[in-house]
């Protein structure tokens, strides 16, 4: 009888462990313009953070970070891979999201003015949730985290997460680099200097000016005469933005693109699925 009880207990424990492993975690979000805002708890205090596929790890306002022990320095790298300086890192003993607690996570100290939302005290980057599949569900305003992996399908493509979320796509049949930045404004932007690759249905129209830490740039509205292919997914003749500036060297898929698609990132196997 005792042996049977032990077997039953062992089986139940195994079931609980399996259930916890496969538990789906849903993190609600709100929007601040084109930015996803989520809640996280640090030291029993709830804060708002930007969730951004264009950021690697956790960035934390200096005002909050000064409460924690310095753990080292972080090299700041431009999108082109160039060294841009160092910032201090601090160790967070615990940071909690809805249904998920992470321990001993490092965060890079940032000036508050570099966090682009007055609501937020920091930014949560992709590698914070390394080991999970991340689905960004704009329709239901939630980020879904789940253990598992994407299977090889025509609409699943390899990605790189070393700095930001990036992949190779085809522009009018030519393979080019693309950044997938849910915090980036707009739909699809293409470097204006790529005029040997793209064709337009009409002359581009000046739309606005922009500014980044790397410099100012101009934005033109246009309509592509051709296709953008992301794996088996093809976008024909989309409305695009053309951007000036040598610091733009990839197609950028921004907030408007993410909002109109269901995107799942498999951080473990470095794969991404895009569903219209």
N, C-alpha and C positions, 0 to 999 in steps of 0.2 A: 504494500500500500504506500509506504514511504517512498519507494522507488518510483511508483506511478506519479505521486505528488511532485517529486523532483522533476520528472520528465515534463509534467504539465506546466510547472512553474517555469522551467527552462524554455518551453515552447512559447509561453506568454511573454516572457522577457524578450525573446527573439522577435516576436511580433511587434512589441513596443519599439524596439530598436529600429526595425525595418520601417515602421510607420513614421518615426521621427526622421529617418533618413530621407524618405520620399515626401515629406510634408511640403506642401506648397505655401510659400510665404507671400502675402500680398501687402505691398506698401502703398497706401493711398498717396496721391499727389494733387496739388493745385498748380495753377500756372501764374507766373509773373511775366507777362508779355510772352516771349518765346521760351522762357525758362521753366523747367520742371522743378517744383519746390516740394521737398519731402521733410518729414520730421525725424529727428534722431535724438536720443537721450545720452548725454555725457555727464557723468557724475551726478546722476539723479535730476538733472536739469534738462528740460526739453528745449531743443533749438530747431530752427529751420535751416535746411541746406539746399543748395542747387544740386540736382543730379545731372551729370553731364558726360556724354559719351566722348566728348572732346577733351576730357581730363583723365589722367592716369590713376592717381591715388586720392587720398583725402587732403584737402586744403582747408586750413582753419585760420580764422581771423586772429591777428596778434593779440587782441583784447582777451580772447578765450584761451589761446595757446599759452600765454604767459603763466597760467596756473599749473602747467604740467612740466615734467622733467624733460630737459633737452636730451635727445637721443642721438643727434648727429646732424649732418647737413645733407641737403638735397640739391643736386645739380639741376639748374633750369636749362632746358633745351628748347630751342625754337622748333617750329614745325619742319624746318629744313634740316634739323639734326645738329644745329650749331649751338655751342656752349654760350649761355647768356648770364651766367653768374650762379651763386649759391644762396640758399636760404636755410635757416635752421629747421630741424624736425623735432617734434615732441612725441612722447609716448603716451597714448591714451590707454589707461588700464582696461576700459570697457566703453564700447559704444553700442547702443541698442536701437534697432529699428522695430517695426511692427512684427513681432514673432521671431526676431533674429537678434542674438547678442554676439558681438565679436569682441575678442579680448586681445589686449596688447597690440593695438594697431597704431602705426606711426602716422602723423599728420604734419604737413609742411606749413610753417607759419607764413601767413600772407597779410599784407596791408588790407584793411577793410575795403578800400576803394578799388581793389582788384577783384572783388567778389561781385560784381555786376548786378546785385539785387540788394535793396535796402532791407528786405525781409530776412536775408540769409546771413549766417555767420561763417559759412564755408561752402565747399564744393565736395561732393562725393563722386569720385571717378570710377571708371569701369573695374579696375583691379581690386577695389574694395570688396566686390562680390565674386572674387575669383573662385572657381570651382562650381559655380551655379550657372544654370541657364537663366538669362535675363530677358524677359518679354516686356516691352513697353507698350501698354494698352491705353492709348489716348481716349478711346471710346468710353471706357469705364474708369478712367483716371486712376490707374494703378500700375505699379511695377510688380511683376510676378517673378519670384525667384523659385527655382525648382532644381533639384538634383536630376541628373540624366544627361543625355547627349542627343544632338541632332543626327539623323541618319543621312547618308549620302543621297542627295536628290538633285535634280537639275536646278532647283531654285535655292539650293544651299551652296554657299561659296566660302572659300578660305579667307580668313581675315588676319590682320596683324594688330596686336594690342600693346606693343612695346611702348608706345607713347600715347597715341589716341586710336580710336577705332578706324581702321583703314583697310582697303581692299583694292584689287585690280578690277577695273571695269573696261568696257569697250565704248569708245566714242567714234561713231562713224567707222566702225571696224578696226580702229587702232586701240591697242591696249594702253590704258593710262592709269595713274594712281588716283584714288578717290578717298576723301575723308567723309565719314558719316558722323555728323556733329548735331545731336538733337538740340543743343543750345544755340546753334548758329541760326541767324535770321535768314528768312527766305526759303525757297524751294530747291533749286539747283543752280549753283553758280560755277562758272567756268572762267579760267584765266583768259583775259581778252587777247593776250599775246599768242594764244594757240590758234590763230586764224588760219594756219596751214592745215589744221586738223578738222575744225568744224566749218560748216556752211550755215548761212542764215537765210531765212525766207525774205527778209527785208533789212534795211539799214538799222543798226542798233540805235535806241533812243536814250539820251542821257536821263537818268532817273534821280540819283542822289549821290552824296559824298559820304564816305565812311572813314573811321579812324580805328587803328589798332595800336598796341604798343610798338609795333614795328614800322608804323608810318600811316600816312593818309592814302586814300584810294578813291577812285570814281566807280560808280555803278551804272551800268547801262542795261535797259530791258531789251530783250530780243526773243525771237522764236527760232529754234533750231530747225534746220532742214536736214533731218537725218535721225539716227537712233542712238540711244544710250542703252547698252546691254549690261545687266547685272546677273551673271549666270544665264539662266534661261529666260529671265524676265526682261522684256524689251519695252522701252518708253520711246514712242515715236513722236517726232516734231514737238517736243515740250517747250513751254515758255521757260526761258532761262534768264539769269543775270550774268552779265560779263563784268569782270572786275579787273581793274588795273593794279599794278604793283608787283615788283619782282618777288615779294614774299608770298604770293599765291602761286603754288606749283602743283595743285591738284584740283580736280572737281570737288565741290563741296555739296553734300546733301544735307540740308538744314531742317529746321523745325517743321516747315510746311510739308516736306517729304515724309518725315517721321509720322506726323499727325495723320496723314492719309494712307498709311500702311501699318500692318502689324509686323513688328520686327522682333526676332528672337536671336540673341547672341549666346552662343555656347562658348563660355570663357575657357573651359577645360580643354576642348579640342580645337579651339580657335576657328569656329564656323559661324555663319550667320544665315538666317532665312528671312526672306522678305515676302510678305503676302499682301496683295492689294486688297 
